[in-house]
């Protein structure tokens, strides 16, 4: 009996080895085909690429990536203006994104390269992640279909329909995590199929790694782990020759066989389980660490109480499937072909069908109960995007039956082509202009936001309302709206060349008489990457604007360790981040006329934590801005530069901690008759070239004046030569002298940035007042020629 068992085992191992060798050869032959299909899909996604993050979710995940790349931290303070919309405050009062770590991890290499290469934008480069992941998923779909025994045509059709006729195409324009979740979950299932055929243990590590990344993209994917665990158990038991190798799905199995199977799984196949479970466990530990890093609690992901599974379950379930506003069957009609493949999978690959159905069912049931089941500002039911590769896999037999076997004749072909064309057209409708236009219209038309009727009333469906906003001005393709005078024809020519090249190669690939060499496919990929680089370089400036580019350039050229940026243009958050390649932390806040107590506390924290503060104000004048009015009353203005071409300002302030100031009393009077007295001043005694010269003047009004005199601060060398100066009304134009009251004391602050090449030695500061209309200086009771006083000396030492 043992001999028979050994013989059976020998036969099984021989057949498995033969099958593995054949599969290896098939995998080698088809790998270039999968790369070609992925490249063709990527060329399509480049054509519809926008270079703009269109959602707050995407901004939050990009902000985390940006912060890590710039300075190795994980806060999202550049989105403080968002408040709790996409983030929560940690125990250190910093704002952190509530999103998972997955998108951030995969986007890190792209954003890191972009920060090192000033010619390309950070946000634009990050937006290549979803096109790459979706193209990769299409390539995996092709390989899965071919592995299951279908023709190349069926594999190519499945992959291309998935990539071009379903919701995944519009989501390549976004930085949502749904695409990554779909890639990870499907890649894990594909590698289980590959392991079943090849029996190479290392493949199980890839399956676990893909699932782990899907989990890191969204913690909710934890509910799918039992599906993958059971699928792996089925695959392992199918290879057990001692028990007949079957779980007997849909049949009655003796209890003794189930017991033997379980013993076999635990004792004989522990290596396989460890390989699969290692990256899964690592993802779980990383997720716990991510929670602790942000919020100081392993189990706290930052989500607020209102974000919960407390929605109308039945309404959500029906809405995700067939509602006019968000029903997946309306947004991807090609899915009506899914039932045609169920029968084949039930007969041949039942475990694969049940695994796919398990993921589909879990997503549908869970998100149907989510308080925002519809996905908010999005195109179609975005929460179902991750299940689309599973649905398209099930359609594979349909493509074979309809187009290869011609089972339903010309009628079947034409009906199928009609579904495909309608599905592709719907995706284009969602891509050509921002989906937010309809959402904003709905918000102003139907109250409250996301009212139930916006999803069930056909006339309010985005599928109809999107047409109302179709115009040249709203088209968001990068090659269209980022051109200087209309569409960028060079970019369009490059994109069309890349797309046509892929179509030609695919036609040769599907021809029974030709094979495409792997080197040819790799050259095509290289060409696409070069086109991508040209587009990134060409579109960086138009996407961000000359003003943001100039501001970012000036900050980068003058920033020092200990600086920070206060950005007061929330609508241009990503535009500034796109072109700023420095390392400074950025705090994004709304402009306001008067600071709230919370905003005042934020400003106090910034002035305590950082030496200098670069301020990017909005168009509000400093006198009307709560932020700048407060700063100019308490800190030093180092520079106030006007930025071309619209004249917006970039302002640099320094706090008193920049260097110690020596307070000195004077009592010198100015004017004839004297109307103001300089009671004291503060001045640093030692500086370095390129450092900040900070001067504090303490005035006391002795009499009323009806003129607005200005103060001048001159830096002089030992020969009395003026090297730098700052002029202006006291308190940075906030306290004209005509407003001073008798006996009032005014603290007046000025700052100068010393030249980088200033020679070491002693320098002096001349201070005085003058009439800006006549240029006549006010006489002083002390000082050279009675028109100014000289303060110092200041010792400048080498760096």
Rosetta blueprint (number, residue, H / E / L):
1 X L
2 X H
3 X H
4 X H
5 X H
6 X H
7 X H
8 X H
9 X H
10 X H
11 X H
12 X H
13 X H
14 X H
15 X H
16 X H
17 X H
18 X H
19 X H
20 X H
21 X H
22 X H
23 X H
24 X H
25 X H
26 X H
27 X H
28 X H
29 X H
30 X H
31 X H
32 X H
33 X H
34 X H
35 X H
36 X H
37 X H
38 X H
39 X H
40 X H
41 X H
42 X H
43 X H
44 X H
45 X H
46 X H
47 X H
48 X L
49 X L
50 X L
51 X L
52 X L
53 X L
54 X L
55 X L
56 X H
57 X H
58 X H
59 X H
60 X H
61 X H
62 X H
63 X H
64 X H
65 X H
66 X H
67 X H
68 X H
69 X H
70 X H
71 X H
72 X L
73 X L
74 X L
75 X L
76 X L
77 X H
78 X H
79 X H
80 X H
81 X H
82 X H
83 X L
84 X L
85 X L
86 X L
87 X E
88 X E
89 X E
90 X L
91 X L
92 X L
93 X L
94 X L
95 X E
96 X E
97 X E
98 X L
99 X L
100 X L
101 X L
102 X H
103 X H
104 X H
105 X H
106 X H
107 X H
108 X H
109 X H
110 X H
111 X H
112 X H
113 X H
114 X H
115 X H
116 X H
117 X L
118 X L
119 X L
120 X L
121 X L
122 X H
123 X H
124 X H
125 X H
126 X H
127 X L
128 X H
129 X H
130 X H
131 X H
132 X H
133 X H
134 X H
135 X H
136 X H
137 X H
138 X H
139 X H
140 X H
141 X H
142 X H
143 X H
144 X H
145 X H
146 X H
147 X H
148 X L
149 X L
150 X L
151 X L
152 X H
153 X H
154 X H
155 X H
156 X H
157 X H
158 X H
159 X H
160 X H
161 X H
162 X H
163 X H
164 X H
165 X L
166 X L
167 X L
168 X H
169 X H
170 X H
171 X H
172 X L
173 X L
174 X L
175 X L
176 X L
177 X L
178 X H
179 X H
180 X H
181 X H
182 X H
183 X H
184 X H
185 X H
186 X H
187 X H
188 X H
189 X H
190 X H
191 X H
192 X H
193 X H
194 X H
195 X H
196 X H
197 X H
198 X H
199 X L
200 X L
201 X L
202 X H
203 X H
204 X H
205 X H
206 X H
207 X H
208 X H
209 X H
210 X H
211 X H
212 X H
213 X H
214 X H
215 X H
216 X H
217 X H
218 X L
219 X H
220 X H
221 X H
222 X H
223 X H
224 X H
225 X H
226 X H
227 X H
228 X H
229 X H
230 X H
231 X H
232 X H
233 X H
234 X H
235 X H
236 X H
237 X H
238 X H
239 X L
240 X L
241 X L
242 X L
243 X L
244 X L
245 X L
246 X L
247 X L
248 X L
249 X L
250 X L
251 X L
252 X L
253 X L
254 X L
255 X H
256 X H
257 X H
258 X H
259 X H
260 X H
261 X H
262 X H
263 X H
264 X H
265 X H
266 X H
267 X H
268 X H
269 X L
270 X H
271 X H
272 X H
273 X H
274 X H
275 X H
276 X H
277 X H
278 X H
279 X H
280 X H
281 X H
282 X H
283 X H
284 X H
285 X H
286 X H
287 X H
288 X H
289 X H
290 X H
291 X H
292 X H
293 X H
294 X H
295 X H
296 X L
297 X L
298 X L
299 X L
300 X L
301 X L
302 X L
303 X L
304 X L
305 X L
306 X L
307 X L
308 X L
309 X L
310 X L
311 X L
312 X L
313 X H
314 X H
315 X H
316 X H
317 X H
318 X H
319 X H
320 X H
321 X H
322 X H
323 X L
324 X L
325 X L
326 X L
327 X L
328 X H
329 X H
330 X H
331 X H
332 X L
333 X H
334 X H
335 X H
336 X H
337 X H
338 X L
339 X H
340 X H
341 X H
342 X H
343 X H
344 X H
345 X H
346 X H
347 X H
348 X H
349 X L
350 X H
351 X H
352 X H
353 X H
354 X H
355 X H
356 X H
357 X H
358 X H
359 X H
360 X H
361 X H
362 X H
363 X H
364 X H
365 X H
366 X H
367 X H
368 X H
369 X H
370 X L
371 X L
372 X L
373 X L
374 X L
375 X L
376 X L
377 X L
378 X L
379 X L
380 X L
381 X L
382 X H
383 X H
384 X H
385 X H
386 X H
387 X H
388 X H
389 X H
390 X H
391 X H
392 X H
393 X H
394 X H
395 X L
396 X H
397 X H
398 X H
399 X H
400 X H
401 X H
402 X H
403 X H
404 X H
405 X L
406 X L
407 X L
408 X L
409 X H
410 X H
411 X H
412 X H
413 X H
414 X H
415 X H
416 X H
417 X H
418 X H
419 X H
420 X H
421 X H
422 X H
423 X H
424 X H
425 X H
426 X H
427 X H
428 X H
429 X H
430 X H
431 X H
432 X H
433 X E
434 X L
435 X L
436 X H
437 X H
438 X H
439 X H
440 X H
441 X H
442 X H
443 X H
444 X H
445 X H
446 X L
447 X L
448 X L
449 X L
450 X L
451 X L
452 X L
453 X H
454 X H
455 X H
456 X H
457 X L
458 X H
459 X H
460 X H
461 X L
462 X H
463 X H
464 X H
465 X H
466 X H
467 X H
468 X H
469 X H
470 X L
471 X L
472 X H
473 X H
474 X H
475 X E
476 X L
477 X L
478 X H
479 X H
480 X H
481 X H
482 X L
483 X L
484 X L
485 X L
486 X L
487 X L
488 X L
489 X H
490 X H
491 X H
492 X H
493 X H
494 X H
495 X H
496 X H
497 X H
498 X H
499 X H
500 X H
501 X H
502 X H
503 X H
504 X H
505 X H
506 X H
507 X H
508 X H
509 X H
510 X H
511 X L
512 X L
513 X L
514 X L
515 X L
516 X L
517 X L
518 X H
519 X H
520 X H
521 X H
522 X H
523 X H
524 X H
525 X H
526 X H
527 X H
528 X H
529 X H
530 X H
531 X H
532 X H
533 X H
534 X H
535 X H
536 X H
537 X H
538 X H
539 X H
540 X H
541 X H
542 X H
543 X H
544 X H
545 X L
546 X H
547 X H
548 X H
549 X H
550 X H
551 X H
552 X H
553 X H
554 X H
555 X H
556 X H
557 X H
558 X H
559 X L
560 X L
561 X L
562 X L
563 X E
564 X E
565 X E
566 X E
567 X E
568 X L
569 X L
570 X H
571 X H
572 X H
573 X H
574 X H
575 X H
576 X H
577 X H
578 X H
579 X H
580 X L
581 X L
582 X L
583 X L
584 X L
585 X E
586 X E
587 X E
588 X E
589 X L
590 X L
591 X L
592 X L
593 X L
594 X L
595 X L
596 X L
597 X H
598 X H
599 X H
600 X H
601 X H
602 X H
603 X H
604 X H
605 X H
606 X H
607 X H
608 X H
609 X H
610 X L
611 X L
612 X E
613 X E
614 X E
615 X E
616 X E
617 X L
618 X L
619 X L
620 X L
621 X L
622 X L
623 X L
624 X L
625 X L
626 X H
627 X H
628 X H
629 X H
630 X H
631 X H
632 X H
633 X H
634 X H
635 X L
636 X E
637 X E
638 X E
639 X E
640 X E
641 X E
642 X E
643 X E
644 X L
645 X L
646 X L
647 X L
648 X E
649 X E
650 X E
651 X E
652 X E
653 X E
654 X E
655 X L
656 X H
657 X H
658 X H
659 X L
660 X L
661 X L
662 X E
663 X E
664 X E
665 X E
666 X E
667 X E
668 X E
669 X E
670 X E
671 X E
672 X L
673 X L
674 X E
675 X E
676 X E
677 X E
678 X E
679 X E
680 X E
681 X E
682 X E
683 X E
684 X L
685 X L
686 X E
687 X E
688 X E
689 X L
690 X L
691 X L
692 X E
693 X E
694 X E
695 X E
696 X E
697 X E
698 X E
699 X E
700 X E
701 X E
702 X L
703 X L
704 X L
705 X L
706 X L
707 X L
708 X L
709 X L
710 X E
711 X E
712 X E
713 X E
714 X E
715 X E
716 X E
717 X L
718 X L
719 X L
720 X L
721 X L
722 X E
723 X E
724 X E
725 X E
726 X E
727 X E
728 X E
729 X L
730 X L
731 X L
732 X L
733 X L
734 X L
735 X L
736 X L
737 X H
738 X H
739 X H
740 X L
741 X L
742 X L
743 X L
744 X L
745 X E
746 X E
747 X E
748 X E
749 X E
750 X E
751 X E
752 X E
753 X E
754 X L
755 X L
756 X L
757 X L
758 X L
759 X L
760 X L
761 X E
762 X E
763 X E
764 X E
765 X E
766 X E
767 X E
768 X E
769 X E
770 X E
771 X L
772 X L
773 X L
774 X L
775 X L
776 X L
777 X E
778 X L
779 X L
780 X E
781 X L
782 X L
783 X L
784 X H
785 X H
786 X H
787 X L
788 X L
789 X E
790 X E
791 X E
792 X E
793 X E
794 X E
795 X E
796 X E
797 X E
798 X L
799 X L
